[in-house]
């Protein structure tokens, strides 16, 4: 029997809740298991421990057949075969799956929809990773799971901790918003298709954040881009905004949103006048040329790859992409990462707090100049107005 001593030392003796029928597992998940040279090791652990909860719920081995169907209802897990084999305190799963086209051991966070690669060997997983606090905090959801378990545990095999209300329904990602619930019932709730209200609330909480990554492909009329020319509806008048001094404001770029193309014009002289946002709600577009291109246009044009990420933490996502030598120009649809205090503007037409649209990084070569800080774009869907503020 190959049970690693490091696993025993790290997790100790578990509370057991019944055996797992390995003959069913081997038959049902033959395809998934075939991708791993050491899949027999996983089967040895399942046979030795059965359904088992370690350290009050830090890590639990489960019967794959109990959860495969429920997890298959989550969008990211619905397109390829999976085999769940373990869970964490907050009902997140370790499974055999497919991440970026690669069969691997993966981690799926049911709260944030993070679906990430863990390893390609069971030996490494059980020897060093399973139940390892440092690994779970850096690669999983341990920064919430460990303090939550200390506060609300221990857990049974059919229980988990979850946010109530759920993050996707507008709940706060806070320890004060956690309850102990039935795991299967929670999976059923979180896997249901979202209503329009759910989607809007999820967006307000920062999920569905999209990073704006500098791209080498030339931009188009109909995409988010920086520099180049602004657009208008074909054949319609367009009044280029001007500074108090009479000069044309410099066009910075456009952000594609659900209310149109939000185009940013900024001062380019000593007057430091107001920023102006022009929203064009049309797909029948053409470029607009200013009277004085030397003043009104940037010298560089930058295309943008809009990439959705599985987090609402902009700063950590930005640093991760930057480490991969990608230039992050900002974020869209998340929540602002303020340099100073929250400065969300109020709409002039309805007197309500405006909706966060995008945060833009200071970069003279590829994006905009915010004095070394960031720009924050907000809009109002009802009034179809927008504002840009900056902090440094």
C-alpha positions, -999 to 999 in steps of 0.1 A, spaced: 0 0 0 15 33 -12 2 59 13 28 87 16 42 93 51 42 130 43 5 129 36 -1 111 69 21 136 88 3 166 72 -33 154 75 -33 128 102 -60 101 107 -94 110 91 -130 106 101 -143 80 77 -178 78 62 -180 46 41 -162 27 14 -160 36 -23 -168 9 -49 -136 9 -69 -149 -15 -95 -175 12 -105 -149 39 -104 -124 20 -126 -151 12 -152 -169 46 -152 -137 67 -153 -114 45 -173 -109 73 -199 -100 99 -173 -77 76 -154 -59 65 -186 -43 100 -190 -21 94 -159 7 69 -155 3 68 -117 -36 67 -116 -33 35 -95 -20 57 -67 -53 76 -66 -72 43 -65 -51 31 -36 -59 62 -16 -96 59 -24 -95 22 -14 -75 27 17 -95 56 32 -128 55 14 -149 86 20 -129 105 45 -126 139 61 -92 151 72 -85 178 98 -121 187 103 -127 193 66 -94 209 53 -93 180 27 -117 152 21 -117 122 -2 -150 116 -19 -169 91 -40 -166 105 -76 -200 91 -86 -217 113 -59 -207 146 -75 -198 142 -112 -233 149 -124 -238 179 -102 -205 194 -112 -212 188 -148 -239 214 -146 -213 241 -141 -205 257 -175 -167 253 -173 -170 216 -164 -196 207 -189 -176 204 -221 -151 176 -212 -151 144 -190 -143 149 -153 -136 128 -123 -139 146 -90 -121 128 -62 -116 153 -33 -131 184 -19 -120 213 3 -138 230 32 -158 254 10 -169 227 -13 -143 233 -40 -131 202 -59 -100 185 -69 -107 165 -101 -93 150 -132 -103 175 -159 -91 195 -189 -75 229 -185 -65 248 -217 -67 216 -237 -45 196 -213 -57 167 -193 -45 172 -157 -53 173 -120 -73 205 -116 -89 227 -90 -124 241 -94 -137 268 -72 -175 267 -72 -177 303 -57 -155 322 -81 -155 298 -111 -117 295 -110 -107 264 -129 -69 259 -128 -42 234 -134 -27 217 -102 -3 190 -114 0 160 -138 11 134 -112 -9 119 -84 23 112 -66 32 149 -63 -3 158 -54 -6 134 -24 30 137 -14 32 175 -12 1 194 -23 -30 178 -7 -39 197 24 -8 218 22 -18 252 36 8 272 18 -1 256 -16 -39 260 -9 -34 297 -1 -13 304 -32 -30 282 -58 -65 276 -44 -89 293 -20 -70 287 12 -69 323 23 -107 320 29 -110 282 36 -86 280 66 -100 309 86 -135 299 77 -130 264 89 -115 276 121 -146 298 127 -174 275 114 -160 239 113 -157 210 116 -175 195 86 -190 162 77 -185 144 43 -217 159 29 -212 194 43 -193 225 31 -189 262 40 -204 287 16 -212 324 11 -249 332 19 -260 349 -2 -237 334 -28 -211 356 -46 -230 351 -79 -262 364 -62 -246 395 -48 -231 382 -15 -200 396 -1 -167 377 -1 -163 379 36 -159 356 66 -190 372 81 -210 360 51 -203 322 55 -225 294 67 -223 256 69 -246 240 44 -254 207 26 -228 203 -2 -251 188 -28 -278 214 -22 -252 241 -25 -239 227 -58 -275 226 -71 -280 263 -62 -247 276 -76 -249 257 -109 -283 271 -118 -284 295 -148 -281 331 -137 -309 356 -141 -303 390 -155 -304 404 -120 -278 378 -109 -255 387 -137 -257 424 -129 -251 418 -92 -222 395 -100 -207 422 -122 -211 448 -94 -191 425 -71 -163 424 -96 -167 389 -111 -164 386 -148 -135 410 -147 -117 414 -181 -80 423 -183 -71 447 -212 -39 432 -226 -18 449 -252 -21 430 -285 0 430 -316 -30 425 -339 -42 457 -355 -75 470 -340 -107 475 -357 -137 498 -357 -156 476 -335 -132 467 -307 -117 483 -276 -85 501 -286 -62 530 -276 -49 557 -299 -58 558 -336 -91 575 -346 -124 578 -328 -156 566 -345 -191 579 -352 -222 564 -367 -218 565 -404 -230 597 -420 -239 615 -388 -224 648 -375 -195 646 -350 -184 676 -330 -148 670 -318 -146 682 -282 -124 711 -274 -103 725 -245 -111 758 -229 -82 772 -249 -100 763 -281 -77 734 -291 -91 700 -299 -89 675 -270 -67 646 -277 -84 613 -284 -72 585 -261 -92 554 -270 -125 537 -268 -140 510 -245 -167 487 -260 -196 483 -235 -232 472 -235 -243 509 -241 -220 516 -269 -184 527 -276 -173 550 -247 -146 573 -263 -122 592 -241 -109 627 -250 -84 644 -227 -66 677 -224 -33 681 -242 -22 715 -231 -14 736 -200 -50 743 -192 -57 708 -178 -94 711 -187 -122 685 -182 -121 651 -198 -150 644 -221 -165 611 -230 -185 606 -262 -207 574 -264 -215 561 -298 -243 535 -297 -242 520 -332 -225 492 -351 -226 511 -384 -194 530 -378 -168 550 -395 -136 567 -384 -135 605 -377 -106 628 -386 -98 659 -365 -89 693 -379 -54 692 -363 -41 655 -361 -8 666 -345 -27 678 -314 -58 657 -314 -44 622 -321 -19 601 -302 13 592 -319 8 555 -311 -21 531 -317 -26 500 -295 -49 471 -300 -63 453 -270 -70 416 -263 -99 415 -238 -93 385 -216 -117 373 -189 -101 361 -156 -114 340 -127 -109 365 -99 -122 399 -88 -87 409 -75 -74 432 -102 -40 438 -87 -31 401 -83 -44 394 -118 -24 423 -133 8 412 -116 4 376 -127 0 386 -163 28 411 -161 51 382 -148 43 365 -181 57 395 -200 22 407 -210 15 445 -209 -17 450 -189 -34 482 -199 -62 480 -174 -94 461 -165 -130 461 -175 -162 450 -157 -144 443 -124 -143 466 -95 -119 495 -91 -86 490 -74 -83 525 -59 -49 541 -54 -65 565 -29 -100 565 -14 -131 553 -32 -141 582 -55 -171 567 -74 -188 596 -91 -225 605 -91 -245 607 -123 -256 642 -132 -288 630 -148 -302 606 -121 -280 616 -91 -271 579 -85 -237 563 -81 -223 555 -115 -214 520 -128 -177 511 -129 -167 504 -165 -129 502 -167 -96 510 -149 -68 522 -172 -31 521 -164 -7 549 -170 16 541 -199 27 568 -223 37 544 -250 5 523 -252 -23 539 -233 -29 571 -214 -11 595 -191 -26 598 -156 5 613 -140 18 580 -129 -15 568 -116 -47 553 -131 -79 564 -148 -113 551 -138 -142 551 -163 -178 551 -150 -211 553 -168 -249 554 -163 -269 529 -184 -301 549 -180 -288 583 -190 -260 569 -213 -235 593 -199 -200 586 -186 -172 602 -165 -135 596 -162 -116 604 -130 -79 598 -122 -59 591 -91 -21 590 -86 
